[in-house]
């Protein structure tokens, strides 16, 4: 799984805000996991646009980097 994340980050994140489905596909996790992270406030910070949740790709990258740093320590 770590290699999929690394390859996605090396390829670059899109220049648009990510939906929960985009984030789940990028990280190869179920969409329910993304919603669980949001509910528990353990995942990347998202925001609402009306009834839709979106994630800033920069925030997602920072969140993934912080996880990698914690795992390396």
N, C-alpha and C positions, 0 to 999 in steps of 0.2 A: 504494500500500500504506500509506503514512503516513496518508492520510486515513481509512482503515478503522480504524487503531489509534486515531487521535484521536477518531473518532466513538464507538468502544467505550469509551474512557476518559471522554469527556464524558457518556455515558449511565450511567456508573458500573459498577463491577465487582460481581459477585454477592456475597452475604453468606455464601457457602459456599466451601469449598476447591475448587480447580479440578483437574480431571483433565488428563492430557496432551492428550487429545482436545479438551477445552474450551479449553486454551491455544492449541492449533494452530488451532482454528476462530476464536478471537478475533484471532489475529495473521495469519490467512490464509496459513498455512504448512503443509506436510505434517507429520503426526504424527512421521514419521521424523526431521524436523529438530529437533523438541522433544527426542526421545530422544538425538539427536546432541549437542545443547547440554548435556544432562545428563551424558552420558559424558565430554565434554571440559571440563565445568564452566565453560561460557561463558554459559549462560542463567540464568534466575532459579533461586534455590535451592529445591529441592523436598525433600520428606520422604516416608518410606514409612509406610504404615499397612498392616501385614501385607505383602502382595505388591503393593499398589497405591501408585503415586506420586501425591502431591497437592502443589498449589502454593497458598500463601497469597496471596490477591488483593492484599494490601498490599505484599508482597515483589515481586510481578509489576509493580505500578505503579511502585515504586521502581526496579526494573531498567529498565523502559521509559523512565522519566525520566532515568536516568543515561545511557542510550544517546542520548537526544535532546540532552542537555547536551554529550556528547562530539562529536556530529555538528555542533552549533552552534559549537563552538570551532574 
